[in-house]
Amino acid sequence: MAVSTPIADIGWPAAPFRLKSVDGKFYTLQQLAGPRGTLVIFMCNHCPYVKAVLPRILRDAYDLAKHGVNTIAINANDDEAYPEDSFEEMKRLSKAQGFTFQYLHDDTQDIARAYDAVCTPDFYGFDADLRLQYRGRLDGSRKELAPEDEPRELFDAMRLIAHYGYGPAEQNPSIGCSIKWRESAVAPALLQAAYAQPSL
């Protein structure tokens, strides 16, 4: 099921974490944060929306590092129901694609809940003080790549944050596959949305 991200809660402080990466080491948010900004991406291996834009995610992460912005990717999907999102498959994908950033495994799904993540990909752009300034899409791509001349919305937003400390006033929501929650770990936002639906 495709879902969209909510409007950014500007100024929200990034939730701390300590998660295992594909290199076998554990990292905290503070260890991975960039000096001028931090991009946190909730993503996974199997999602067609992620697969479509992964080359552009890698491109933008590489380019943003030149502006003092570090990228962190987190996979929180239920890997029992979706084996392609297992830790071993995360390691394979990271190596095959040459990730230049840490790809972390949120095996308890606690961090995804703390961030109120709803889809893959879900992009969070934080300033140097780890305050949220952007929660929007990478560009106009969906399951298919947008044209090459499409505005680089995520990159431009993070560059603005890195140099001026704030994101764009207009932010288009990201869209993607819903986070694959375990039955015992339903996302609060999705639960609230379900209760908000009128009965038929």
C-alpha positions as CSV (number, residue, x, y, z in Angstrom):
1,M,0.0,0.0,0.0
2,A,1.4,3.4,-1.0
3,V,1.3,6.1,1.7
4,S,2.5,9.7,1.9
5,T,4.5,11.4,4.7
6,P,2.8,14.0,6.9
7,I,3.7,17.7,7.0
8,A,7.1,18.3,8.6
9,D,7.0,19.1,12.4
10,I,9.6,21.9,11.9
11,G,12.0,22.1,14.9
12,W,11.3,18.6,16.1
13,P,14.5,17.2,17.8
14,A,15.9,14.0,16.2
15,A,15.3,10.9,18.4
16,P,18.5,9.3,19.5
17,F,19.4,5.8,18.6
18,R,22.1,3.1,18.7
19,L,21.7,0.6,15.8
20,K,23.8,-2.1,14.1
21,S,25.1,-1.2,10.7
22,V,26.0,-3.5,7.8
23,D,29.7,-3.3,8.8
24,G,28.7,-5.2,12.0
25,K,29.3,-2.2,14.3
26,F,26.8,-0.2,16.4
27,Y,26.5,3.5,15.8
28,T,24.6,6.3,17.6
29,L,23.0,9.3,16.0
30,Q,25.6,11.6,17.4
31,Q,28.4,9.5,15.9
32,L,26.9,9.7,12.4
33,A,25.5,13.3,12.4
34,G,27.0,15.7,10.0
35,P,28.6,19.0,11.1
36,R,26.1,21.1,9.0
37,G,23.2,18.8,8.7
38,T,22.0,15.2,8.8
39,L,19.8,13.3,6.4
40,V,18.0,10.3,7.9
41,I,16.3,8.0,5.4
42,F,13.9,5.1,6.3
43,M,14.3,2.7,3.4
44,C,14.5,-1.0,2.6
45,N,15.7,-3.3,-0.1
46,H,12.5,-4.6,-1.7
47,C,10.3,-1.5,-2.1
48,P,9.9,-0.5,-5.8
49,Y,9.8,3.2,-4.8
50,V,13.3,2.8,-3.2
51,K,14.6,0.8,-6.0
52,A,13.6,3.4,-8.5
53,V,15.4,6.3,-6.8
54,L,18.3,4.4,-5.1
55,P,20.9,5.7,-7.7
56,R,19.7,9.3,-7.0
57,I,19.9,8.7,-3.2
58,L,23.5,7.5,-3.6
59,R,24.2,10.5,-5.8
60,D,22.7,13.0,-3.4
61,A,24.3,11.5,-0.4
62,Y,27.7,11.8,-2.1
63,D,27.1,15.4,-3.2
64,L,25.7,16.4,0.2
65,A,28.8,15.2,2.0
66,K,30.6,18.0,0.3
67,H,28.3,20.4,2.1
68,G,28.9,18.9,5.5
69,V,25.7,16.8,5.5
70,N,25.9,13.2,6.5
71,T,23.4,10.6,5.4
72,I,22.1,7.7,7.5
73,A,19.8,5.0,6.1
74,I,17.6,2.8,8.4
75,N,15.7,-0.3,7.5
76,A,12.9,-1.1,10.0
77,N,10.8,-3.5,7.9
78,D,9.6,-6.9,9.2
79,D,12.2,-9.1,7.6
80,E,10.4,-12.3,8.6
81,A,7.5,-11.4,6.3
82,Y,9.9,-9.7,3.8
83,P,13.2,-11.8,3.6
84,E,14.6,-9.4,1.0
85,D,14.9,-6.8,3.8
86,S,16.9,-9.1,6.1
87,F,20.2,-7.9,7.6
88,E,22.2,-10.2,5.3
89,E,20.4,-8.8,2.3
90,M,21.1,-5.3,3.6
91,K,24.8,-6.1,3.7
92,R,24.6,-7.5,0.1
93,L,22.9,-4.4,-1.3
94,S,25.1,-2.0,0.5
95,K,28.2,-3.7,-0.9
96,A,26.8,-4.2,-4.4
97,Q,25.7,-0.5,-4.7
98,G,28.7,1.0,-3.0
99,F,26.9,2.8,-0.2
100,T,28.9,5.7,1.1
101,F,26.8,5.9,4.3
102,Q,25.9,3.6,7.1
103,Y,22.8,1.3,6.5
104,L,21.4,0.5,9.9
105,H,19.0,-2.2,11.0
106,D,16.1,-1.2,13.3
107,D,15.2,-4.8,14.1
108,T,12.9,-3.9,17.0
109,Q,11.2,-1.1,14.9
110,D,11.5,1.1,18.0
111,I,13.3,3.9,16.1
112,A,10.9,3.9,13.2
113,R,8.1,4.4,15.8
114,A,10.1,7.1,17.5
115,Y,10.4,9.0,14.2
116,D,6.8,8.2,13.2
117,A,8.1,6.8,9.9
118,V,5.3,5.8,7.6
119,C,6.8,4.8,4.3
120,T,9.9,3.8,2.3
121,P,11.5,6.0,1.4
122,D,10.8,8.5,4.2
123,F,13.3,11.4,4.3
124,Y,14.1,13.6,7.4
125,G,16.4,16.6,7.0
126,F,18.0,17.9,10.2
127,D,20.0,21.0,10.8
128,A,23.4,21.1,12.6
129,D,21.5,21.1,15.9
130,L,19.6,18.0,14.9
131,R,16.3,19.9,14.6
132,L,13.9,18.8,11.8
133,Q,13.8,21.3,8.8
134,Y,12.6,19.0,6.0
135,R,10.4,16.0,5.5
136,G,9.6,15.7,1.9
137,R,10.4,13.8,-1.3
138,L,13.6,13.3,-3.2
139,D,12.1,14.5,-6.4
140,G,9.0,13.9,-8.5
141,S,9.8,10.2,-9.0
142,R,7.4,7.5,-7.9
143,K,7.8,3.8,-9.0
144,E,9.5,5.2,-12.1
145,L,12.2,7.8,-12.2
146,A,11.3,11.3,-13.0
147,P,13.1,13.0,-15.9
148,E,16.7,13.8,-15.4
149,D,16.0,17.5,-15.4
150,E,13.5,17.2,-12.5
151,P,14.3,19.6,-9.6
152,R,16.5,17.9,-7.0
153,E,14.1,18.8,-4.1
154,L,15.8,16.8,-1.4
155,F,19.3,17.9,-2.4
156,D,18.3,21.6,-2.7
157,A,16.5,21.5,0.7
158,M,19.5,19.9,2.5
159,R,21.9,22.3,0.9
160,L,19.7,25.2,2.1
161,I,19.7,23.7,5.6
162,A,23.5,23.2,5.6
163,H,24.2,26.8,4.6
164,Y,21.3,28.8,6.2
165,G,19.9,26.5,8.9
166,Y,16.3,26.2,7.5
167,G,14.5,24.3,4.8
168,P,12.2,25.3,2.0
169,A,8.8,26.8,3.0
170,E,7.0,24.5,0.5
171,Q,7.7,20.8,0.9
172,N,6.1,18.0,-1.2
173,P,5.4,14.8,0.8
174,S,7.4,11.7,0.0
175,I,5.4,8.7,-1.2
176,G,6.3,5.0,-1.0
177,C,5.4,1.6,0.3
178,S,4.1,1.5,3.9
179,I,6.6,0.4,6.6
180,K,6.1,-3.3,7.0
181,W,5.2,-3.4,10.7
182,R,5.1,-6.6,12.8
183,E,1.6,-7.3,14.1
184,S,2.7,-6.2,17.6
185,A,4.3,-3.0,16.3
186,V,1.7,-1.0,14.5
187,A,2.9,2.6,13.8
188,P,1.0,5.1,16.0
189,A,0.2,7.4,13.1
190,L,-1.2,4.5,11.0
191,L,-3.3,3.4,14.0
192,Q,-4.7,6.8,14.4
193,A,-5.4,7.1,10.7
194,A,-7.3,3.8,10.9
195,Y,-9.5,5.0,13.8
196,A,-10.1,8.3,11.9
197,Q,-11.6,6.5,8.9
198,P,-15.4,6.8,8.9
199,S,-17.3,3.5,9.3
200,L,-18.9,2.1,6.2
